[in-house]
Amino acid sequence: MTASPSPVIETERLILRRPTPEDQAGSIAFMMSDRSQFVGGPMTRHKAWFAFASELGHWEIHGYGSFAVTVRGDDTCLGLIGPWFPGGWPEHEIGWLIWPEAEGTGFAYEAALATRAWAYRELGWQTAVSYIDPGNTRSIALAERLGAVRDDAAPRGVDAEDLVYRHPAPGEL
């Protein structure tokens, strides 16, 4: 199932919208930094550009994807969070990338809750996982805060070493 071309999700503090080409600077800077070590980085500028382009392409192909996280009243993208299911992925994922300036604000938690609810409601997902590098303690803590539990029986993503955290089903929320 696909969503409308430009859905917007509003939370108490955030506006979550489809990413635009104008959001690439923050994404590229993140993917080139050491903070991206758990998601395939640090990357060269060239590879970081392609990683961001895949975010835009996911929306074009599926009609949904990670949402650009912005604070109400400021359209600056602070991260990319939401439903993700690229070619070859074994399960629907709720993923997150949050830029360093937004860490510790609770924005990732707020955005992940909202986008998961949206994926269940609008896309009809009945389950979702998050693939997390075993060394990424911040992401593991966020997954657990969201109520996700480690599912060692689940199929792995692209990286066979990743842990799989299964989110509560829609009826369990």
Rosetta constraint file for C-alpha pairs under 8 A:
AtomPair CA 1 CA 123 HARMONIC 5.48 0.50
AtomPair CA 1 CA 124 HARMONIC 7.21 0.50
AtomPair CA 2 CA 62 HARMONIC 5.86 0.50
AtomPair CA 2 CA 63 HARMONIC 4.93 0.50
AtomPair CA 2 CA 64 HARMONIC 6.44 0.50
AtomPair CA 2 CA 123 HARMONIC 6.27 0.50
AtomPair CA 3 CA 7 HARMONIC 7.38 0.50
AtomPair CA 3 CA 63 HARMONIC 5.31 0.50
AtomPair CA 3 CA 64 HARMONIC 5.92 0.50
AtomPair CA 3 CA 122 HARMONIC 6.61 0.50
AtomPair CA 3 CA 123 HARMONIC 6.57 0.50
AtomPair CA 4 CA 63 HARMONIC 6.56 0.50
AtomPair CA 4 CA 64 HARMONIC 7.85 0.50
AtomPair CA 5 CA 59 HARMONIC 7.95 0.50
AtomPair CA 5 CA 63 HARMONIC 5.88 0.50
AtomPair CA 5 CA 64 HARMONIC 7.52 0.50
AtomPair CA 6 CA 17 HARMONIC 7.13 0.50
AtomPair CA 6 CA 18 HARMONIC 5.91 0.50
AtomPair CA 7 CA 17 HARMONIC 6.45 0.50
AtomPair CA 7 CA 18 HARMONIC 6.86 0.50
AtomPair CA 8 CA 15 HARMONIC 6.98 0.50
AtomPair CA 8 CA 16 HARMONIC 5.67 0.50
AtomPair CA 8 CA 17 HARMONIC 4.78 0.50
AtomPair CA 8 CA 18 HARMONIC 7.22 0.50
AtomPair CA 9 CA 15 HARMONIC 5.96 0.50
AtomPair CA 9 CA 16 HARMONIC 4.98 0.50
AtomPair CA 9 CA 17 HARMONIC 6.60 0.50
AtomPair CA 9 CA 114 HARMONIC 7.28 0.50
AtomPair CA 9 CA 115 HARMONIC 7.64 0.50
AtomPair CA 9 CA 118 HARMONIC 7.98 0.50
AtomPair CA 10 CA 14 HARMONIC 5.86 0.50
AtomPair CA 10 CA 15 HARMONIC 4.74 0.50
AtomPair CA 10 CA 16 HARMONIC 6.22 0.50
AtomPair CA 11 CA 15 HARMONIC 6.50 0.50
AtomPair CA 11 CA 110 HARMONIC 7.46 0.50
AtomPair CA 11 CA 111 HARMONIC 7.79 0.50
AtomPair CA 11 CA 114 HARMONIC 7.21 0.50
AtomPair CA 13 CA 71 HARMONIC 6.01 0.50
AtomPair CA 13 CA 72 HARMONIC 5.85 0.50
AtomPair CA 14 CA 69 HARMONIC 6.86 0.50
AtomPair CA 14 CA 70 HARMONIC 5.65 0.50
AtomPair CA 14 CA 71 HARMONIC 4.52 0.50
AtomPair CA 14 CA 72 HARMONIC 5.16 0.50
AtomPair CA 14 CA 107 HARMONIC 7.64 0.50
AtomPair CA 14 CA 111 HARMONIC 7.51 0.50
AtomPair CA 15 CA 69 HARMONIC 6.45 0.50
AtomPair CA 15 CA 70 HARMONIC 5.27 0.50
AtomPair CA 15 CA 71 HARMONIC 5.97 0.50
AtomPair CA 15 CA 72 HARMONIC 5.73 0.50
AtomPair CA 16 CA 67 HARMONIC 5.52 0.50
AtomPair CA 16 CA 68 HARMONIC 5.54 0.50
AtomPair CA 16 CA 69 HARMONIC 4.96 0.50
AtomPair CA 16 CA 70 HARMONIC 6.12 0.50
AtomPair CA 16 CA 111 HARMONIC 7.34 0.50
AtomPair CA 17 CA 67 HARMONIC 5.18 0.50
AtomPair CA 17 CA 68 HARMONIC 5.27 0.50
AtomPair CA 17 CA 69 HARMONIC 6.98 0.50
AtomPair CA 17 CA 70 HARMONIC 7.91 0.50
AtomPair CA 18 CA 59 HARMONIC 7.89 0.50
AtomPair CA 18 CA 65 HARMONIC 7.70 0.50
AtomPair CA 18 CA 66 HARMONIC 7.40 0.50
AtomPair CA 18 CA 67 HARMONIC 5.13 0.50
AtomPair CA 18 CA 68 HARMONIC 5.86 0.50
AtomPair CA 19 CA 23 HARMONIC 6.36 0.50
AtomPair CA 19 CA 55 HARMONIC 7.79 0.50
AtomPair CA 19 CA 56 HARMONIC 6.73 0.50
AtomPair CA 19 CA 66 HARMONIC 7.72 0.50
AtomPair CA 19 CA 67 HARMONIC 6.09 0.50
AtomPair CA 19 CA 68 HARMONIC 4.97 0.50
AtomPair CA 19 CA 80 HARMONIC 7.99 0.50
AtomPair CA 20 CA 24 HARMONIC 7.63 0.50
AtomPair CA 20 CA 56 HARMONIC 7.22 0.50
AtomPair CA 21 CA 56 HARMONIC 7.87 0.50
AtomPair CA 23 CA 27 HARMONIC 6.93 0.50
AtomPair CA 23 CA 68 HARMONIC 7.84 0.50
AtomPair CA 23 CA 76 HARMONIC 7.57 0.50
AtomPair CA 23 CA 77 HARMONIC 5.93 0.50
AtomPair CA 24 CA 28 HARMONIC 5.91 0.50
AtomPair CA 24 CA 49 HARMONIC 7.49 0.50
AtomPair CA 24 CA 52 HARMONIC 6.38 0.50
AtomPair CA 25 CA 29 HARMONIC 6.07 0.50
AtomPair CA 26 CA 30 HARMONIC 6.11 0.50
AtomPair CA 26 CA 77 HARMONIC 7.05 0.50
AtomPair CA 26 CA 78 HARMONIC 7.25 0.50
AtomPair CA 26 CA 79 HARMONIC 7.74 0.50
AtomPair CA 26 CA 99 HARMONIC 7.24 0.50
AtomPair CA 27 CA 31 HARMONIC 6.14 0.50
AtomPair CA 27 CA 48 HARMONIC 7.56 0.50
AtomPair CA 27 CA 52 HARMONIC 6.42 0.50
AtomPair CA 27 CA 79 HARMONIC 7.29 0.50
AtomPair CA 27 CA 99 HARMONIC 7.79 0.50
AtomPair CA 28 CA 32 HARMONIC 6.10 0.50
AtomPair CA 28 CA 45 HARMONIC 6.70 0.50
AtomPair CA 28 CA 48 HARMONIC 5.08 0.50
AtomPair CA 28 CA 49 HARMONIC 6.01 0.50
AtomPair CA 28 CA 52 HARMONIC 6.97 0.50
AtomPair CA 29 CA 33 HARMONIC 6.25 0.50
AtomPair CA 30 CA 34 HARMONIC 7.95 0.50
AtomPair CA 30 CA 35 HARMONIC 6.65 0.50
AtomPair CA 30 CA 36 HARMONIC 6.25 0.50
AtomPair CA 30 CA 99 HARMONIC 6.27 0.50
AtomPair CA 30 CA 100 HARMONIC 7.91 0.50
AtomPair CA 31 CA 35 HARMONIC 7.51 0.50
AtomPair CA 31 CA 36 HARMONIC 5.20 0.50
AtomPair CA 31 CA 41 HARMONIC 5.75 0.50
AtomPair CA 31 CA 42 HARMONIC 5.67 0.50
AtomPair CA 31 CA 43 HARMONIC 5.78 0.50
AtomPair CA 31 CA 48 HARMONIC 5.50 0.50
AtomPair CA 32 CA 36 HARMONIC 7.05 0.50
AtomPair CA 32 CA 41 HARMONIC 6.48 0.50
AtomPair CA 32 CA 42 HARMONIC 4.65 0.50
AtomPair CA 32 CA 43 HARMONIC 4.75 0.50
AtomPair CA 32 CA 44 HARMONIC 6.04 0.50
AtomPair CA 32 CA 45 HARMONIC 6.48 0.50
AtomPair CA 32 CA 48 HARMONIC 6.49 0.50
AtomPair CA 33 CA 37 HARMONIC 7.84 0.50
AtomPair CA 33 CA 41 HARMONIC 7.21 0.50
AtomPair CA 33 CA 42 HARMONIC 5.29 0.50
AtomPair CA 33 CA 43 HARMONIC 7.58 0.50
AtomPair CA 34 CA 41 HARMONIC 6.95 0.50
AtomPair CA 34 CA 42 HARMONIC 5.48 0.50
AtomPair CA 35 CA 41 HARMONIC 7.83 0.50
AtomPair CA 35 CA 42 HARMONIC 7.54 0.50
AtomPair CA 35 CA 100 HARMONIC 7.76 0.50
AtomPair CA 36 CA 40 HARMONIC 6.53 0.50
AtomPair CA 36 CA 41 HARMONIC 4.68 0.50
AtomPair CA 36 CA 42 HARMONIC 5.51 0.50
AtomPair CA 37 CA 41 HARMONIC 4.57 0.50
AtomPair CA 37 CA 42 HARMONIC 5.67 0.50
AtomPair CA 38 CA 132 HARMONIC 7.83 0.50
AtomPair CA 38 CA 133 HARMONIC 5.78 0.50
AtomPair CA 38 CA 135 HARMONIC 7.46 0.50
AtomPair CA 38 CA 136 HARMONIC 6.32 0.50
AtomPair CA 39 CA 133 HARMONIC 7.72 0.50
AtomPair CA 43 CA 47 HARMONIC 5.76 0.50
AtomPair CA 43 CA 48 HARMONIC 5.66 0.50
AtomPair CA 44 CA 48 HARMONIC 6.06 0.50
AtomPair CA 45 CA 49 HARMONIC 6.04 0.50
AtomPair CA 46 CA 50 HARMONIC 6.54 0.50
AtomPair CA 47 CA 51 HARMONIC 6.20 0.50
AtomPair CA 48 CA 52 HARMONIC 6.34 0.50
AtomPair CA 49 CA 53 HARMONIC 6.13 0.50
AtomPair CA 50 CA 54 HARMONIC 6.14 0.50
AtomPair CA 51 CA 55 HARMONIC 6.78 0.50
AtomPair CA 52 CA 56 HARMONIC 6.78 0.50
AtomPair CA 53 CA 57 HARMONIC 6.07 0.50
AtomPair CA 54 CA 58 HARMONIC 5.91 0.50
AtomPair CA 55 CA 59 HARMONIC 6.80 0.50
AtomPair CA 55 CA 65 HARMONIC 6.92 0.50
AtomPair CA 55 CA 66 HARMONIC 6.90 0.50
AtomPair CA 56 CA 60 HARMONIC 6.59 0.50
AtomPair CA 57 CA 61 HARMONIC 6.10 0.50
AtomPair CA 58 CA 62 HARMONIC 5.84 0.50
AtomPair CA 58 CA 63 HARMONIC 7.39 0.50
AtomPair CA 58 CA 64 HARMONIC 6.88 0.50
AtomPair CA 58 CA 65 HARMONIC 5.84 0.50
AtomPair CA 58 CA 84 HARMONIC 7.87 0.50
AtomPair CA 58 CA 86 HARMONIC 6.82 0.50
AtomPair CA 59 CA 63 HARMONIC 4.70 0.50
AtomPair CA 59 CA 64 HARMONIC 4.62 0.50
AtomPair CA 59 CA 65 HARMONIC 5.17 0.50
AtomPair CA 60 CA 64 HARMONIC 7.65 0.50
AtomPair CA 64 CA 83 HARMONIC 7.19 0.50
AtomPair CA 64 CA 84 HARMONIC 7.95 0.50
AtomPair CA 65 CA 82 HARMONIC 6.28 0.50
AtomPair CA 65 CA 83 HARMONIC 5.23 0.50
AtomPair CA 65 CA 84 HARMONIC 5.41 0.50
AtomPair CA 65 CA 85 HARMONIC 7.87 0.50
AtomPair CA 66 CA 80 HARMONIC 5.38 0.50
AtomPair CA 66 CA 81 HARMONIC 4.73 0.50
AtomPair CA 66 CA 82 HARMONIC 4.19 0.50
AtomPair CA 66 CA 83 HARMONIC 5.59 0.50
AtomPair CA 66 CA 84 HARMONIC 6.38 0.50
AtomPair CA 66 CA 95 HARMONIC 7.39 0.50
AtomPair CA 66 CA 96 HARMONIC 7.79 0.50
AtomPair CA 67 CA 80 HARMONIC 5.34 0.50
AtomPair CA 67 CA 81 HARMONIC 5.26 0.50
AtomPair CA 67 CA 82 HARMONIC 5.72 0.50
AtomPair CA 67 CA 115 HARMONIC 7.82 0.50
AtomPair CA 68 CA 77 HARMONIC 5.63 0.50
AtomPair CA 68 CA 78 HARMONIC 7.14 0.50
AtomPair CA 68 CA 79 HARMONIC 5.91 0.50
AtomPair CA 68 CA 80 HARMONIC 4.81 0.50
AtomPair CA 68 CA 81 HARMONIC 6.74 0.50
AtomPair CA 69 CA 77 HARMONIC 5.44 0.50
AtomPair CA 69 CA 78 HARMONIC 5.38 0.50
AtomPair CA 69 CA 79 HARMONIC 5.25 0.50
AtomPair CA 69 CA 80 HARMONIC 5.95 0.50
AtomPair CA 69 CA 81 HARMONIC 6.95 0.50
AtomPair CA 69 CA 107 HARMONIC 7.95 0.50
AtomPair CA 69 CA 111 HARMONIC 7.08 0.50
AtomPair CA 70 CA 74 HARMONIC 6.46 0.50
AtomPair CA 70 CA 75 HARMONIC 5.45 0.50
AtomPair CA 70 CA 76 HARMONIC 5.73 0.50
AtomPair CA 70 CA 77 HARMONIC 5.09 0.50
AtomPair CA 70 CA 78 HARMONIC 5.92 0.50
AtomPair CA 70 CA 79 HARMONIC 7.86 0.50
AtomPair CA 71 CA 75 HARMONIC 6.75 0.50
AtomPair CA 71 CA 76 HARMONIC 7.51 0.50
AtomPair CA 78 CA 98 HARMONIC 6.15 0.50
AtomPair CA 78 CA 99 HARMONIC 5.48 0.50
AtomPair CA 78 CA 101 HARMONIC 7.48 0.50
AtomPair CA 78 CA 102 HARMONIC 6.19 0.50
AtomPair CA 79 CA 96 HARMONIC 7.47 0.50
AtomPair CA 79 CA 97 HARMONIC 5.35 0.50
AtomPair CA 79 CA 98 HARMONIC 4.12 0.50
AtomPair CA 79 CA 99 HARMONIC 5.36 0.50
AtomPair CA 79 CA 102 HARMONIC 7.92 0.50
AtomPair CA 80 CA 96 HARMONIC 5.84 0.50
AtomPair CA 80 CA 97 HARMONIC 5.20 0.50
AtomPair CA 80 CA 98 HARMONIC 6.42 0.50
AtomPair CA 81 CA 94 HARMONIC 7.31 0.50
AtomPair CA 81 CA 95 HARMONIC 5.62 0.50
AtomPair CA 81 CA 96 HARMONIC 4.22 0.50
AtomPair CA 81 CA 97 HARMONIC 6.13 0.50
AtomPair CA 81 CA 98 HARMONIC 7.69 0.50
AtomPair CA 81 CA 108 HARMONIC 7.37 0.50
AtomPair CA 81 CA 111 HARMONIC 6.59 0.50
AtomPair CA 81 CA 112 HARMONIC 6.24 0.50
AtomPair CA 81 CA 115 HARMONIC 7.36 0.50
AtomPair CA 82 CA 93 HARMONIC 7.91 0.50
AtomPair CA 82 CA 94 HARMONIC 5.07 0.50
AtomPair CA 82 CA 95 HARMONIC 5.44 0.50
AtomPair CA 82 CA 96 HARMONIC 6.49 0.50
AtomPair CA 82 CA 111 HARMONIC 7.62 0.50
AtomPair CA 82 CA 112 HARMONIC 6.18 0.50
AtomPair CA 82 CA 115 HARMONIC 5.11 0.50
AtomPair CA 82 CA 116 HARMONIC 6.67 0.50
AtomPair CA 83 CA 92 HARMONIC 7.07 0.50
AtomPair CA 83 CA 93 HARMONIC 5.68 0.50
AtomPair CA 83 CA 94 HARMONIC 4.66 0.50
AtomPair CA 83 CA 95 HARMONIC 6.46 0.50
AtomPair CA 83 CA 115 HARMONIC 6.85 0.50
AtomPair CA 83 CA 116 HARMONIC 6.98 0.50
AtomPair CA 83 CA 119 HARMONIC 6.41 0.50
AtomPair CA 84 CA 92 HARMONIC 6.21 0.50
AtomPair CA 84 CA 93 HARMONIC 5.05 0.50
AtomPair CA 84 CA 94 HARMONIC 6.03 0.50
AtomPair CA 84 CA 95 HARMONIC 6.53 0.50
AtomPair CA 85 CA 89 HARMONIC 5.94 0.50
AtomPair CA 85 CA 91 HARMONIC 6.96 0.50
AtomPair CA 85 CA 92 HARMONIC 5.21 0.50
AtomPair CA 85 CA 93 HARMONIC 6.18 0.50
AtomPair CA 88 CA 158 HARMONIC 7.89 0.50
AtomPair CA 89 CA 157 HARMONIC 5.88 0.50
AtomPair CA 89 CA 158 HARMONIC 7.07 0.50
AtomPair CA 90 CA 155 HARMONIC 6.40 0.50
AtomPair CA 90 CA 156 HARMONIC 7.13 0.50
AtomPair CA 90 CA 157 HARMONIC 6.32 0.50
AtomPair CA 91 CA 128 HARMONIC 6.93 0.50
AtomPair CA 91 CA 129 HARMONIC 6.93 0.50
AtomPair CA 91 CA 155 HARMONIC 7.82 0.50
AtomPair CA 92 CA 125 HARMONIC 7.81 0.50
AtomPair CA 92 CA 127 HARMONIC 7.28 0.50
AtomPair CA 92 CA 128 HARMONIC 5.14 0.50
AtomPair CA 92 CA 129 HARMONIC 6.34 0.50
AtomPair CA 93 CA 128 HARMONIC 5.22 0.50
AtomPair CA 93 CA 129 HARMONIC 4.77 0.50
AtomPair CA 93 CA 130 HARMONIC 5.23 0.50
AtomPair CA 93 CA 131 HARMONIC 7.31 0.50
AtomPair CA 94 CA 112 HARMONIC 7.22 0.50
AtomPair CA 94 CA 115 HARMONIC 7.82 0.50
AtomPair CA 94 CA 116 HARMONIC 6.55 0.50
AtomPair CA 94 CA 128 HARMONIC 6.39 0.50
AtomPair CA 94 CA 129 HARMONIC 6.17 0.50
AtomPair CA 94 CA 130 HARMONIC 5.47 0.50
AtomPair CA 95 CA 112 HARMONIC 7.82 0.50
AtomPair CA 95 CA 130 HARMONIC 5.98 0.50
AtomPair CA 95 CA 131 HARMONIC 7.65 0.50
AtomPair CA 96 CA 108 HARMONIC 7.15 0.50
AtomPair CA 96 CA 112 HARMONIC 7.34 0.50
AtomPair CA 98 CA 102 HARMONIC 6.42 0.50
AtomPair CA 98 CA 103 HARMONIC 6.67 0.50
AtomPair CA 98 CA 108 HARMONIC 6.59 0.50
AtomPair CA 99 CA 103 HARMONIC 6.74 0.50
AtomPair CA 102 CA 107 HARMONIC 6.97 0.50
AtomPair CA 103 CA 107 HARMONIC 7.66 0.50
AtomPair CA 103 CA 108 HARMONIC 7.82 0.50
AtomPair CA 106 CA 110 HARMONIC 6.22 0.50
AtomPair CA 107 CA 111 HARMONIC 5.91 0.50
AtomPair CA 108 CA 112 HARMONIC 5.88 0.50
AtomPair CA 108 CA 142 HARMONIC 7.98 0.50
AtomPair CA 109 CA 113 HARMONIC 6.12 0.50
AtomPair CA 109 CA 142 HARMONIC 6.65 0.50
AtomPair CA 109 CA 145 HARMONIC 7.84 0.50
AtomPair CA 109 CA 146 HARMONIC 7.16 0.50
AtomPair CA 110 CA 114 HARMONIC 6.32 0.50
AtomPair CA 111 CA 115 HARMONIC 6.01 0.50
AtomPair CA 112 CA 116 HARMONIC 5.90 0.50
AtomPair CA 112 CA 146 HARMONIC 7.88 0.50
AtomPair CA 113 CA 117 HARMONIC 6.23 0.50
AtomPair CA 113 CA 146 HARMONIC 6.95 0.50
AtomPair CA 114 CA 118 HARMONIC 6.15 0.50
AtomPair CA 115 CA 119 HARMONIC 6.06 0.50
AtomPair CA 116 CA 120 HARMONIC 6.26 0.50
AtomPair CA 117 CA 121 HARMONIC 6.07 0.50
AtomPair CA 117 CA 170 HARMONIC 7.69 0.50
AtomPair CA 118 CA 122 HARMONIC 5.53 0.50
AtomPair CA 118 CA 123 HARMONIC 7.37 0.50
AtomPair CA 119 CA 123 HARMONIC 4.93 0.50
AtomPair CA 119 CA 124 HARMONIC 6.59 0.50
AtomPair CA 119 CA 125 HARMONIC 6.05 0.50
AtomPair CA 120 CA 124 HARMONIC 4.96 0.50
AtomPair CA 120 CA 125 HARMONIC 4.59 0.50
AtomPair CA 120 CA 126 HARMONIC 6.34 0.50
AtomPair CA 120 CA 127 HARMONIC 7.82 0.50
AtomPair CA 120 CA 170 HARMONIC 6.26 0.50
AtomPair CA 121 CA 125 HARMONIC 7.43 0.50
AtomPair CA 126 CA 169 HARMONIC 5.89 0.50
AtomPair CA 126 CA 170 HARMONIC 6.27 0.50
AtomPair CA 127 CA 166 HARMONIC 7.62 0.50
AtomPair CA 127 CA 167 HARMONIC 6.79 0.50
AtomPair CA 127 CA 168 HARMONIC 7.22 0.50
AtomPair CA 127 CA 169 HARMONIC 5.24 0.50
AtomPair CA 127 CA 170 HARMONIC 7.35 0.50
AtomPair CA 128 CA 166 HARMONIC 6.11 0.50
AtomPair CA 128 CA 167 HARMONIC 5.56 0.50
AtomPair CA 128 CA 168 HARMONIC 7.86 0.50
AtomPair CA 128 CA 169 HARMONIC 7.56 0.50
AtomPair CA 129 CA 148 HARMONIC 7.80 0.50
AtomPair CA 129 CA 164 HARMONIC 6.36 0.50
AtomPair CA 129 CA 165 HARMONIC 5.33 0.50
AtomPair CA 129 CA 166 HARMONIC 4.35 0.50
AtomPair CA 129 CA 167 HARMONIC 5.64 0.50
AtomPair CA 130 CA 143 HARMONIC 7.34 0.50
AtomPair CA 130 CA 164 HARMONIC 5.79 0.50
AtomPair CA 130 CA 165 HARMONIC 5.13 0.50
AtomPair CA 130 CA 166 HARMONIC 6.58 0.50
AtomPair CA 130 CA 167 HARMONIC 7.67 0.50
AtomPair CA 131 CA 156 HARMONIC 7.55 0.50
AtomPair CA 131 CA 157 HARMONIC 6.57 0.50
AtomPair CA 131 CA 162 HARMONIC 5.78 0.50
AtomPair CA 131 CA 163 HARMONIC 5.73 0.50
AtomPair CA 131 CA 164 HARMONIC 4.83 0.50
AtomPair CA 131 CA 165 HARMONIC 6.51 0.50
AtomPair CA 132 CA 136 HARMONIC 6.75 0.50
AtomPair CA 132 CA 139 HARMONIC 6.77 0.50
AtomPair CA 132 CA 140 HARMONIC 6.86 0.50
AtomPair CA 132 CA 162 HARMONIC 5.13 0.50
AtomPair CA 132 CA 163 HARMONIC 5.13 0.50
AtomPair CA 132 CA 164 HARMONIC 6.40 0.50
AtomPair CA 132 CA 165 HARMONIC 7.58 0.50
AtomPair CA 133 CA 161 HARMONIC 6.95 0.50
AtomPair CA 133 CA 162 HARMONIC 4.62 0.50
AtomPair CA 133 CA 163 HARMONIC 6.14 0.50
AtomPair CA 134 CA 140 HARMONIC 8.00 0.50
AtomPair CA 134 CA 161 HARMONIC 7.34 0.50
AtomPair CA 134 CA 162 HARMONIC 6.06 0.50
AtomPair CA 134 CA 163 HARMONIC 5.99 0.50
AtomPair CA 136 CA 140 HARMONIC 6.34 0.50
AtomPair CA 137 CA 141 HARMONIC 6.07 0.50
AtomPair CA 138 CA 142 HARMONIC 6.25 0.50
AtomPair CA 139 CA 143 HARMONIC 6.10 0.50
AtomPair CA 140 CA 144 HARMONIC 6.22 0.50
AtomPair CA 141 CA 145 HARMONIC 6.08 0.50
AtomPair CA 142 CA 146 HARMONIC 6.20 0.50
AtomPair CA 143 CA 147 HARMONIC 6.55 0.50
AtomPair CA 143 CA 148 HARMONIC 5.28 0.50
AtomPair CA 143 CA 149 HARMONIC 7.57 0.50
AtomPair CA 143 CA 165 HARMONIC 6.78 0.50
AtomPair CA 143 CA 167 HARMONIC 7.87 0.50
AtomPair CA 144 CA 148 HARMONIC 5.01 0.50
AtomPair CA 144 CA 149 HARMONIC 6.31 0.50
AtomPair CA 146 CA 167 HARMONIC 7.36 0.50
AtomPair CA 147 CA 167 HARMONIC 6.23 0.50
AtomPair CA 147 CA 168 HARMONIC 6.37 0.50
AtomPair CA 148 CA 165 HARMONIC 5.44 0.50
AtomPair CA 148 CA 166 HARMONIC 4.94 0.50
AtomPair CA 148 CA 167 HARMONIC 4.06 0.50
AtomPair CA 148 CA 168 HARMONIC 6.10 0.50
AtomPair CA 149 CA 165 HARMONIC 5.05 0.50
AtomPair CA 149 CA 166 HARMONIC 5.28 0.50
AtomPair CA 149 CA 167 HARMONIC 6.64 0.50
AtomPair CA 150 CA 163 HARMONIC 7.08 0.50
AtomPair CA 150 CA 164 HARMONIC 5.74 0.50
AtomPair CA 150 CA 165 HARMONIC 4.31 0.50
AtomPair CA 150 CA 166 HARMONIC 6.16 0.50
AtomPair CA 151 CA 163 HARMONIC 7.76 0.50
AtomPair CA 151 CA 164 HARMONIC 5.51 0.50
AtomPair CA 151 CA 165 HARMONIC 5.63 0.50
AtomPair CA 151 CA 166 HARMONIC 5.99 0.50
AtomPair CA 152 CA 163 HARMONIC 7.29 0.50
AtomPair CA 152 CA 164 HARMONIC 6.57 0.50
AtomPair CA 154 CA 164 HARMONIC 6.68 0.50
AtomPair CA 155 CA 164 HARMONIC 7.98 0.50
AtomPair CA 156 CA 160 HARMONIC 5.45 0.50
AtomPair CA 156 CA 161 HARMONIC 7.74 0.50
AtomPair CA 156 CA 162 HARMONIC 6.72 0.50
AtomPair CA 156 CA 163 HARMONIC 7.52 0.50
AtomPair CA 156 CA 164 HARMONIC 6.81 0.50
AtomPair CA 157 CA 162 HARMONIC 7.08 0.50
AtomPair CA 168 CA 172 HARMONIC 5.66 0.50
AtomPair CA 168 CA 173 HARMONIC 6.46 0.50
AtomPair CA 169 CA 173 HARMONIC 6.83 0.50
